[in-house]
Amino acid sequence: MTLRLLHLSFCQLIGWLAVLARTQASKNAELLVLRYEVAVVRQQLAPATPRLADRAILPAIALPTAAP
């Protein structure tokens, strides 16, 4: 268990050092690629449609409670 923890810590440290060594242009390019991937995934997911039970419960939850 200790050896695994040391290995994971070492890998994380190497990853941080790699990020620090990158140029700003490289970091910007990575952000653009990740944003594009998120946009593609959002387009592929269908919007959630609430069921009848959800439509009945959600307004009841949203009502403010009266203080005694």
KEZAKOL-439565 format. One record per residue (C-alpha): residue in three letters; x, y, z. Coordinates in Angstrom, 2 decimals, always signed. Layout:
<recs>
{resn Ala	u X	v Y	w Z} $
...
</recs>
This chain:
<recs>
{resn Met	u +0.00	v +0.00	w +0.00} $
{resn Thr	u +2.82	v +2.39	w +0.85} $
{resn Leu	u +4.62	v +1.60	w -2.40} $
{resn Arg	u +1.47	v +2.33	w -4.39} $
{resn Leu	u +0.99	v +5.65	w -2.59} $
{resn Leu	u +4.59	v +6.63	w -3.30} $
{resn His	u +4.20	v +5.68	w -6.95} $
{resn Leu	u +0.99	v +7.71	w -7.35} $
{resn Ser	u +2.56	v +10.70	w -5.58} $
{resn Phe	u +5.60	v +10.52	w -7.83} $
{resn Cys	u +3.44	v +10.33	w -10.96} $
{resn Gln	u +1.41	v +13.33	w -9.79} $
{resn Leu	u +4.58	v +15.31	w -9.12} $
{resn Ile	u +5.95	v +14.52	w -12.59} $
{resn Gly	u +2.62	v +15.60	w -14.10} $
{resn Trp	u +2.76	v +18.94	w -12.29} $
{resn Leu	u +6.33	v +19.51	w -13.43} $
{resn Ala	u +5.31	v +18.77	w -17.01} $
{resn Val	u +2.53	v +21.37	w -16.79} $
{resn Leu	u +4.93	v +23.95	w -15.39} $
{resn Ala	u +7.37	v +23.32	w -18.25} $
{resn Arg	u +4.76	v +23.97	w -20.97} $
{resn Thr	u +4.46	v +27.28	w -22.78} $
{resn Gln	u +1.40	v +29.47	w -22.46} $
{resn Ala	u +0.45	v +28.78	w -26.08} $
{resn Ser	u +0.46	v +25.04	w -25.38} $
{resn Lys	u -1.80	v +25.51	w -22.37} $
{resn Asn	u -4.19	v +27.68	w -24.40} $
{resn Ala	u -4.36	v +25.07	w -27.16} $
{resn Glu	u -5.18	v +22.35	w -24.65} $
{resn Leu	u -7.98	v +24.47	w -23.17} $
{resn Leu	u -9.46	v +25.05	w -26.62} $
{resn Val	u -9.42	v +21.32	w -27.37} $
{resn Leu	u -11.05	v +20.47	w -24.03} $
{resn Arg	u -13.76	v +23.11	w -24.52} $
{resn Tyr	u -14.49	v +21.70	w -27.98} $
{resn Glu	u -14.76	v +18.17	w -26.55} $
{resn Val	u -17.20	v +19.37	w -23.88} $
{resn Ala	u -19.31	v +21.13	w -26.54} $
{resn Val	u -19.46	v +17.95	w -28.63} $
{resn Val	u -20.53	v +15.84	w -25.65} $
{resn Arg	u -23.22	v +18.37	w -24.70} $
{resn Gln	u -24.65	v +18.19	w -28.22} $
{resn Gln	u -24.78	v +14.40	w -28.06} $
{resn Leu	u -26.69	v +14.28	w -24.75} $
{resn Ala	u -30.44	v +14.59	w -24.94} $
{resn Pro	u -32.05	v +17.10	w -22.60} $
{resn Ala	u -33.70	v +15.55	w -19.57} $
{resn Thr	u -37.47	v +15.42	w -19.71} $
{resn Pro	u -39.20	v +15.44	w -16.33} $
{resn Arg	u -41.71	v +12.71	w -15.60} $
{resn Leu	u -45.19	v +13.37	w -14.23} $
{resn Ala	u -44.07	v +12.60	w -10.65} $
{resn Asp	u -41.18	v +15.05	w -11.00} $
{resn Arg	u -43.55	v +17.75	w -12.22} $
{resn Ala	u -45.76	v +17.23	w -9.18} $
{resn Ile	u -43.02	v +17.13	w -6.56} $
{resn Leu	u -40.72	v +19.92	w -7.74} $
{resn Pro	u -43.23	v +22.78	w -7.34} $
{resn Ala	u -44.10	v +21.53	w -3.86} $
{resn Ile	u -40.45	v +21.58	w -2.88} $
{resn Ala	u -39.98	v +25.06	w -4.34} $
{resn Leu	u -42.78	v +26.60	w -2.23} $
{resn Pro	u -41.45	v +28.75	w +0.59} $
{resn Thr	u -42.30	v +27.50	w +4.02} $
{resn Ala	u -44.15	v +29.82	w +6.38} $
{resn Ala	u -42.41	v +30.60	w +9.63} $
{resn Pro	u -44.56	v +29.91	w +12.75} $
</recs>
